[in-house]
């Protein structure tokens, strides 16, 4: 495999070579021009060609390293393992829905929250795969906002499970997400800001997982939480320990996707096992039930 220009400088010889440097990374110019601003597309093409010619794996263009496309996929490893995570998320979504039908009414409601979160995660993994398949403004927006949404959905599960609270966390976290989305889309589309906020929220999740672990530490499935939570923390560290792509294929973010595909599955399994092991789990009644109880108490008072 060659990562430098061919002898006459007319093209690149990676994975069998390309007929010309000008055609490198182009799937269909009409499609790519729909996804990119023409000037930005040309600048990005030039950056990647120059980085590969120079063997430069440490310089970024708009926050991104240069990658060789394989089968016209922009970041093969990240896209592939995003799809693996999607399959895992969907598999556990259907397992949770099947388990939900076997449980008490109170636990059914909690499992509905878990299933909803898994559905959100599945959509997020799909958006991540699309983003790494083709990096453009639209897929960037989907990926960055979905990353935030997936972290918030896990936090929502933890709050429901630990504090038997439903509506309050939903309103607060939902409001936070829309405020964050407004800033990114309406004020400044800032990758660093999004990363810092996601990191802080991930730290909040770790604190909630620790409290959750302390609550169930006497039960065997607490070890599954310990494994899944620790694995996701280790995976997240690859977002901080930033290094460029080895052979222009695998960088620190790619390794995060590899570990995430493994350890999110472990965490999804914990959510299912924990619900099965906690049949007495109770959440507050829905708002409609609150109204019904209020009317009942009013009738009893009159009588």
VMD Tcl script that draws the C-alpha trace (Angstrom):
set ca {
  {0.00 0.00 0.00}
  {1.34 3.42 -0.94}
  {0.42 6.69 0.76}
  {2.46 9.04 -1.41}
  {2.04 10.40 -4.97}
  {3.05 8.17 -7.83}
  {6.32 8.79 -9.58}
  {5.06 11.40 -12.02}
  {3.04 13.21 -9.39}
  {-0.20 12.82 -11.31}
  {-2.09 10.73 -8.79}
  {-2.18 8.76 -5.55}
  {-1.52 5.05 -5.21}
  {-3.55 4.06 -2.15}
  {-5.57 0.83 -2.19}
  {-4.82 0.22 -5.84}
  {-4.40 3.85 -6.81}
  {-6.55 6.59 -8.27}
  {-6.34 7.70 -11.88}
  {-5.63 11.27 -10.93}
  {-5.29 13.40 -7.83}
  {-8.11 15.62 -9.02}
  {-10.49 12.66 -8.97}
  {-9.44 11.52 -5.50}
  {-12.31 11.21 -2.99}
  {-14.98 12.05 -5.56}
  {-17.98 9.73 -5.60}
  {-20.02 11.89 -7.94}
  {-19.31 15.59 -8.31}
  {-23.00 16.42 -8.64}
  {-23.77 14.60 -5.36}
  {-20.78 16.01 -3.49}
  {-21.55 19.56 -4.61}
  {-25.05 19.14 -3.19}
  {-23.55 18.22 0.17}
  {-20.77 20.79 0.27}
  {-20.32 24.43 -0.44}
  {-18.27 24.35 -3.66}
  {-15.40 26.38 -2.22}
  {-15.35 24.34 1.00}
  {-15.44 21.10 -1.00}
  {-12.47 22.16 -3.13}
  {-10.50 23.35 -0.08}
  {-11.12 20.10 1.78}
  {-10.08 18.04 -1.25}
  {-6.86 20.00 -1.54}
  {-6.10 19.62 2.17}
  {-6.53 15.83 2.08}
  {-4.43 15.41 -1.06}
  {-1.67 17.57 0.40}
  {-1.74 15.79 3.78}
  {-1.42 12.35 2.19}
  {1.39 13.51 -0.10}
  {3.28 14.88 2.90}
  {2.45 11.95 5.20}
  {0.82 14.49 7.52}
  {-1.35 12.76 10.14}
  {-1.36 15.55 12.72}
  {-2.79 18.60 10.91}
  {-6.54 19.21 10.96}
  {-8.82 21.04 8.56}
  {-11.93 22.40 10.30}
  {-11.29 20.01 13.19}
  {-10.82 16.92 11.02}
  {-7.77 14.88 10.10}
  {-7.12 13.66 6.57}
  {-8.49 10.17 5.85}
  {-8.22 7.93 2.82}
  {-11.63 6.93 1.59}
  {-12.25 3.23 1.13}
  {-15.11 2.50 -1.23}
  {-15.80 6.25 -1.09}
  {-16.49 6.02 2.66}
  {-14.83 8.98 4.34}
  {-14.00 7.36 7.70}
  {-14.41 3.62 7.26}
  {-13.74 2.38 10.81}
  {-15.92 4.97 12.56}
  {-18.77 4.45 10.11}
  {-18.57 0.66 10.34}
  {-18.61 0.52 14.14}
  {-21.40 3.11 14.29}
  {-23.45 0.62 12.29}
  {-22.42 -2.17 14.69}
  {-23.65 -0.02 17.59}
  {-26.88 0.62 15.67}
  {-27.50 -3.13 15.35}
  {-26.76 -3.66 19.06}
  {-29.08 -0.81 20.04}
  {-31.93 -2.15 17.92}
  {-31.43 -5.67 19.27}
  {-31.74 -4.48 22.86}
  {-34.66 -2.22 21.97}
  {-36.66 -5.26 20.88}
  {-35.48 -7.28 23.89}
  {-36.60 -4.53 26.26}
  {-39.98 -4.25 24.52}
  {-40.46 -8.01 24.85}
  {-39.50 -7.90 28.54}
  {-41.83 -4.97 29.12}
  {-44.89 -7.10 28.37}
  {-43.94 -9.49 31.20}
  {-43.52 -6.91 33.95}
  {-45.78 -5.09 36.38}
  {-47.40 -1.81 35.39}
  {-44.86 0.24 37.32}
  {-41.87 -1.52 35.78}
  {-43.50 -1.34 32.36}
  {-43.40 2.42 32.55}
  {-39.72 2.43 33.43}
  {-38.96 -0.01 30.61}
  {-40.82 2.31 28.25}
  {-38.30 4.98 29.23}
  {-35.44 2.54 28.58}
  {-36.91 1.51 25.22}
  {-37.36 5.14 24.24}
  {-33.73 5.83 25.08}
  {-32.58 2.84 23.04}
  {-34.64 4.08 20.10}
  {-32.96 7.48 20.43}
  {-29.56 5.80 20.59}
  {-30.30 3.77 17.46}
  {-31.18 6.92 15.52}
  {-28.04 8.58 16.88}
  {-25.81 5.72 15.76}
  {-27.37 5.88 12.31}
  {-26.66 9.62 12.11}
  {-23.10 8.95 13.28}
  {-22.61 6.40 10.51}
  {-23.92 8.87 7.92}
  {-21.65 11.61 9.26}
  {-18.53 9.44 8.99}
  {-19.68 8.20 5.61}
  {-19.99 11.77 4.30}
  {-18.89 14.77 6.35}
  {-20.94 17.85 5.43}
  {-22.81 20.54 7.32}
  {-26.08 18.56 7.43}
  {-24.49 15.36 8.73}
  {-22.35 17.37 11.17}
  {-25.48 18.91 12.67}
  {-27.14 15.50 12.96}
  {-24.08 13.90 14.54}
  {-23.29 16.66 17.05}
  {-26.88 17.07 18.22}
  {-27.42 13.32 18.39}
  {-24.29 12.92 20.52}
  {-25.79 15.35 23.01}
  {-29.20 13.67 22.83}
  {-27.79 10.20 23.48}
  {-25.89 11.38 26.58}
  {-28.98 13.17 27.91}
  {-31.16 10.11 27.32}
  {-28.84 7.95 29.45}
  {-28.90 10.63 32.14}
  {-32.70 10.60 31.99}
  {-32.80 6.83 32.57}
  {-30.49 7.20 35.58}
  {-32.61 9.96 37.11}
  {-35.81 7.96 36.59}
  {-34.28 4.86 38.12}
  {-32.57 6.51 41.10}
  {-35.06 9.18 42.11}
  {-38.34 7.74 40.83}
  {-38.86 11.03 39.00}
  {-40.27 11.31 35.50}
  {-41.70 14.65 34.39}
  {-39.22 17.00 36.09}
  {-36.05 15.52 34.55}
  {-37.79 15.25 31.17}
  {-38.63 18.96 31.14}
  {-35.22 20.04 32.42}
  {-33.14 17.85 30.09}
  {-35.43 18.58 27.15}
  {-35.11 22.31 27.76}
  {-31.34 21.99 28.03}
  {-31.16 20.12 24.73}
  {-33.21 22.69 22.83}
  {-31.16 25.55 24.31}
  {-27.97 23.75 23.25}
  {-29.35 23.11 19.76}
  {-30.37 26.77 19.43}
  {-26.86 27.91 20.30}
  {-25.19 25.52 17.86}
  {-27.54 26.19 14.96}
  {-28.48 29.80 15.59}
  {-25.47 31.41 17.27}
  {-22.25 29.51 16.62}
  {-21.64 26.01 15.28}
  {-18.68 25.32 17.55}
  {-17.18 21.83 17.72}
  {-15.09 22.57 20.83}
  {-18.08 23.97 22.73}
  {-20.15 20.90 21.86}
  {-17.33 18.58 22.97}
  {-16.87 20.36 26.30}
  {-20.59 20.29 27.10}
  {-20.83 16.60 26.16}
  {-17.80 15.89 28.36}
  {-19.36 17.64 31.35}
  {-22.63 15.77 30.89}
  {-20.73 12.51 30.59}
  {-19.09 13.32 33.93}
  {-22.58 13.80 35.36}
  {-23.54 10.39 34.04}
  {-20.53 8.81 35.75}
  {-21.62 10.32 39.08}
  {-25.13 8.93 38.61}
  {-23.75 5.51 37.68}
  {-21.64 5.52 40.84}
  {-24.73 6.27 42.92}
  {-26.63 3.58 41.04}
  {-23.81 1.08 41.71}
  {-23.81 1.91 45.42}
  {-27.55 1.32 45.53}
  {-27.35 -2.18 44.00}
  {-23.80 -3.18 45.03}
  {-25.07 -6.20 46.95}
  {-26.61 -7.66 43.77}
  {-24.66 -9.64 41.19}
  {-25.68 -7.52 38.22}
  {-23.95 -4.49 39.75}
  {-20.77 -5.91 38.20}
  {-22.32 -5.50 34.76}
  {-22.88 -1.82 35.49}
  {-19.31 -1.53 36.72}
  {-17.97 -3.12 33.53}
  {-20.19 -1.17 31.15}
  {-19.72 2.16 32.89}
  {-15.95 1.76 33.23}
  {-15.68 0.73 29.60}
  {-17.58 3.78 28.39}
  {-15.38 6.04 30.51}
  {-12.27 4.47 28.98}
  {-13.79 4.85 25.51}
  {-14.53 8.51 26.20}
  {-10.90 9.12 27.14}
  {-9.99 8.47 23.51}
  {-11.93 11.63 22.70}
  {-9.52 13.51 24.96}
  {-6.32 11.65 24.00}
  {-6.35 12.95 20.46}
  {-4.03 11.46 17.84}
  {-4.10 11.43 14.06}
  {-5.03 8.50 11.82}
  {-2.56 5.63 11.55}
  {-2.14 4.91 7.81}
  {-4.80 7.61 7.32}
  {-7.44 5.11 8.49}
  {-7.71 4.78 12.29}
  {-7.44 7.70 14.72}
  {-8.40 8.15 18.37}
  {-12.03 8.84 17.47}
  {-12.18 5.62 15.45}
  {-11.00 3.67 18.50}
  {-13.71 5.38 20.55}
  {-16.26 3.95 18.14}
  {-14.74 0.47 18.44}
  {-14.91 0.54 22.25}
  {-18.33 2.19 22.25}
  {-19.75 -0.61 20.11}
  {-18.59 -3.09 22.77}
  {-19.35 -1.30 26.02}
  {-22.65 0.35 25.13}
  {-23.89 -3.18 24.48}
  {-22.76 -4.16 27.99}
  {-24.57 -1.14 29.43}
  {-27.74 -1.89 27.45}
  {-27.62 -5.42 28.87}
  {-27.31 -4.01 32.37}
  {-30.43 -1.88 31.90}
  {-32.40 -4.97 30.95}
  {-31.03 -7.17 33.75}
  {-31.50 -4.42 36.35}
  {-35.18 -4.05 35.45}
  {-35.64 -7.82 35.64}
  {-33.96 -7.91 39.05}
  {-36.05 -5.05 40.44}
  {-39.69 -6.15 40.10}
  {-40.83 -3.74 42.81}
  {-39.49 -0.72 40.92}
  {-42.02 2.07 41.17}
  {-42.27 5.37 39.38}
  {-44.77 8.10 40.20}
  {-48.10 7.83 38.39}
  {-48.55 9.69 35.13}
  {-50.05 13.23 35.14}
  {-53.39 11.74 34.08}
  {-53.27 9.44 37.10}
  {-52.53 12.43 39.33}
  {-55.69 14.13 38.06}
  {-57.71 10.96 38.65}
  {-56.40 10.63 42.22}
  {-57.16 14.29 42.93}
  {-60.75 13.86 41.78}
  {-61.09 10.71 43.89}
  {-59.81 12.50 47.00}
  {-62.19 15.41 46.34}
  {-65.16 13.03 46.13}
  {-64.10 11.28 49.34}
  {-63.78 14.66 51.08}
  {-67.31 15.67 50.04}
  {-68.70 12.36 51.25}
}
mol new
graphics top color blue
foreach p $ca { graphics top sphere $p radius 0.5 }
foreach p [lrange $ca 0 end-1] q [lrange $ca 1 end] { graphics top cylinder $p $q radius 0.2 }
display resetview
